Amino acid sequence: MNTGKDPLLSVQNLSIPLEKGSDRKFAVEDVSFELHAGEILCIVGESGSGKSMSANAILGLLPLISSPAKDPFYLKARIWLRRRKPS
């Protein structure tokens, strides 16, 4: 139910790199979605598919991850949260 207003949550190009030696390069790669008022978003997938990592990224709870060269790099994404006005 998109009301045409700005989304409450917008995630654009979410990529979460994994540490060197992991079975894959990214926990989540290039995921985008928007959530508007009145909508419900369900993220489903197999165990280890990145659901919790995505939620933690949105909440800002992911630790820094170091690349093989020991240079820190950060979550690559744009995440917007719009606060509701008090009623």
RACOR-V568199 format. One record per helix or strand of 3 or more residues. SS is the DSSP state (~ for helix, > for strand). FROM is the first residue (numbers start at 0). TO is the last residue. If there is no record, write none. Layout:
SS/FROM/TO  SS/FROM/TO
//
This chain:
>/8/16  >/25/34  ~/50/58  >/75/80
//
